[in-house]
């Protein structure tokens, strides 16, 4: 398996460890390992993907949470087992505060912001990041266009939706970066050698989080969703 190959080809453990921060500030509901820990002691080939691992989420309406270091470490190791050698046995917790959401909640006229899709969607389709734009609100035309699917953390269309349909603004942190059926390229660098593998996503997911994919030879395995550079 390509992802596992990275874990066994990285060499001997480092002498330094991941250092947890006492406090962290985030803008999205999802909290990444890079938000709550100093990863400078890790090799660049490890820290680059590790910083995007999701280790916590802030519930709606909650501005501050405290997450134990042991819980953060456990989630990071589950997503990327190689990290176990860099996590020390530690106590304490990180206080995480959510900064004000910069998303446009109001239109230029001062009324609540609405949105529409850029590309039409079929019923049950996953709403992806980048497929919405702000639109002037016309209350008589606003509909309950989407539902939250707790089974995979995605936002799905209740019915067929086109660019002319208006709906209430959906926070970007709730939108999926990857949709089922998307073709992804997994890249692994071992020394001077880079290996790319094309796979197909089998489930929706967020950048940096693990999701199931299928390779061109039919193998199914978990891999981190690519992070936009």
C-alpha positions in Angstrom: 0.0 0.0 0.0 1.4 3.3 -1.1 0.6 5.3 2.1 2.1 2.6 4.3 5.2 2.6 2.3 5.9 6.1 3.4 5.7 5.0 7.1 8.4 2.4 6.7 10.8 4.4 4.5 11.4 7.4 6.6 14.3 6.2 8.6 15.1 6.2 12.3 13.2 8.1 15.0 14.1 11.7 15.8 15.5 12.8 19.1 13.1 15.8 19.5 9.4 15.6 20.1 6.2 17.3 19.1 5.5 20.3 21.4 2.0 21.1 22.3 0.9 24.7 22.6 -0.9 26.0 25.6 -3.4 28.0 23.5 -4.5 28.0 19.9 -6.8 30.1 17.7 -8.7 28.8 14.7 -11.2 30.2 12.2 -12.9 27.0 11.2 -14.8 24.4 13.2 -12.1 21.8 12.5 -8.9 22.0 14.4 -5.7 20.8 12.7 -2.6 19.3 14.4 -0.6 22.2 13.1 -2.9 24.6 15.0 -2.2 23.0 18.4 1.4 21.7 18.1 4.8 22.8 17.1 6.0 20.3 14.4 9.3 21.9 13.6 11.2 18.9 15.1 9.7 16.6 12.4 11.3 16.0 9.0 9.6 18.2 6.4 8.3 15.1 4.6 6.4 14.2 7.7 5.4 17.6 9.1 3.9 18.7 5.8 1.0 16.2 5.7 0.9 15.9 9.5 0.0 19.5 10.1 -3.3 19.0 8.2 -4.6 16.1 10.3 -7.9 17.0 12.0 -7.6 16.4 15.7 -10.8 18.1 17.0 -13.9 20.0 16.0 -15.6 22.9 17.7 -19.4 22.3 18.1 -21.7 24.8 16.6 -22.2 27.9 18.8 -19.1 27.0 21.0 -16.3 29.5 20.9 -13.7 27.8 23.2 -12.9 24.2 24.1 -10.1 22.5 26.0 -8.6 19.3 24.4 -6.3 17.0 26.3 -2.8 16.5 24.8 -3.3 12.8 25.1 -6.5 12.9 23.0 -4.8 15.0 20.3 -1.9 12.6 20.2 -4.2 9.6 19.9 -6.1 11.1 17.0 -2.9 12.1 15.2 -1.4 8.6 15.6 -4.6 7.0 14.3 -4.5 9.1 11.2 -0.7 8.8 10.7 0.9 5.9 12.7 4.4 7.1 11.9 3.9 10.0 14.3 3.9 7.8 17.4 7.7 8.0 17.7 7.6 11.8 18.0 4.8 12.1 20.6 6.0 12.2 24.2 4.0 10.9 27.2 2.5 14.2 28.4 -0.3 15.7 30.4 -2.1 19.0 30.1 -4.4 20.4 27.4 -4.7 23.0 24.7 -7.2 25.8 25.1 -8.7 26.4 21.6 -10.6 29.5 20.7 -12.5 30.1 17.5 -12.0 33.5 15.9 -14.9 35.4 14.4 -16.1 33.8 11.1 -15.1 35.9 8.2 -17.7 34.3 6.0 -20.2 36.8 4.5 -23.2 36.6 6.8 -24.7 39.8 5.4 -25.3 41.0 1.9 -24.2 44.5 0.9 -27.7 45.8 1.7 -27.3 44.6 5.3 -29.8 41.7 5.1 -28.7 38.1 6.0 -26.5 36.6 3.3 -27.9 33.9 1.0 -26.1 31.7 -1.5 -26.6 29.7 -4.6 -24.7 26.8 -6.2 -22.3 27.5 -9.1 -22.9 24.1 -10.7 -26.2 22.2 -10.6 -26.6 19.3 -8.2 -28.7 16.2 -8.2 -30.7 15.0 -5.2 -28.4 13.4 -2.6 -25.2 14.9 -4.1 -22.5 16.3 -1.7 -22.1 20.0 -1.5 -18.4 20.7 -2.1 -16.2 23.6 -1.1 -16.0 26.1 -4.0 -19.5 25.3 -5.4 -21.3 28.1 -3.6 -21.3 31.9 -4.0 -23.1 34.7 -2.2 -26.4 35.9 -3.7 -28.9 38.6 -2.8 -31.6 37.3 -0.5 -35.2 37.1 -1.7 -37.0 35.5 1.3 -39.9 34.2 -0.8 -37.4 32.1 -2.8 -35.2 30.7 0.0 -35.7 27.0 0.5 -34.4 24.2 2.7 -32.1 22.9 0.0 -29.6 20.8 2.0 -29.4 18.4 4.9 -26.5 17.4 7.1 -25.6 13.7 6.8 -24.1 12.7 10.2 -22.9 9.3 8.9 -20.1 10.9 6.9 -20.1 14.6 8.0 -21.3 15.9 4.6 -23.9 18.4 3.5 -26.2 16.8 0.9 -28.9 18.2 -1.5 -32.4 17.4 -0.5 -33.5 17.6 -4.1 -32.1 18.7 -7.5 -30.7 22.2 -7.1 -29.7 24.7 -9.8 -28.0 28.1 -9.8 -31.4 29.8 -9.6 -32.2 28.3 -6.2 -31.4 30.3 -3.2 -30.6 29.0 0.3 -29.1 30.2 3.5 -25.3 30.6 3.6 -23.6 27.4 4.6 -20.3 27.9 6.6 -17.3 26.7 4.6 -16.1 24.5 7.4 -19.1 22.3 6.9 -18.4 21.7 3.2 -16.5 18.7 1.8 -13.2 19.2 0.0 -13.6 15.8 -1.7 -16.7 14.2 -3.1 -17.4 10.5 -3.8 -16.1 9.7 -7.3 -13.5 12.5 -7.3 -10.2 11.4 -8.8 -7.2 12.2 -6.5 -3.5 11.9 -6.9 -1.6 10.6 -3.9 2.1 11.6 -3.8 4.8 10.1 -1.7 8.4 11.3 -1.7 11.2 9.0 -0.5 14.5 10.8 -0.8 14.8 12.1 -4.4 12.1 9.7 -5.6 8.5 10.9 -5.9 5.7 8.4 -6.6 2.2 9.5 -7.8 -0.8 7.2 -7.7 -4.2 8.0 -9.1 -7.2 6.9 -6.9 -10.9 7.5 -6.7 -12.6 8.7 -3.5 -15.2 6.4 -2.1 -16.6 8.9 0.4 -16.7 12.6 1.1 -13.9 14.1 3.2 -12.0 17.2 4.3 -8.5 18.1 3.3 -5.9 16.3 5.4 -8.4 13.9 6.9 -8.3 10.2 6.1 -10.9 8.7 3.8 -11.4 5.5 1.8 -10.2 5.5 -1.8 -9.9 2.9 -4.5 -6.9 2.4 -6.7 -6.9 1.7 -10.4 -6.2 -2.0 -9.7 -9.3 -2.2 -7.4 -7.5 -2.1 -4.0 -9.4 -0.1 -1.3 -7.5 1.6 1.5 -7.5 4.7 3.7 -5.4 7.7 2.7 -5.3 11.4 3.7 -7.3 13.7 1.3 -4.9 16.0 -0.6 -4.5 19.5 0.8 -4.6 22.5 -1.6 -1.3 24.3 -1.8 
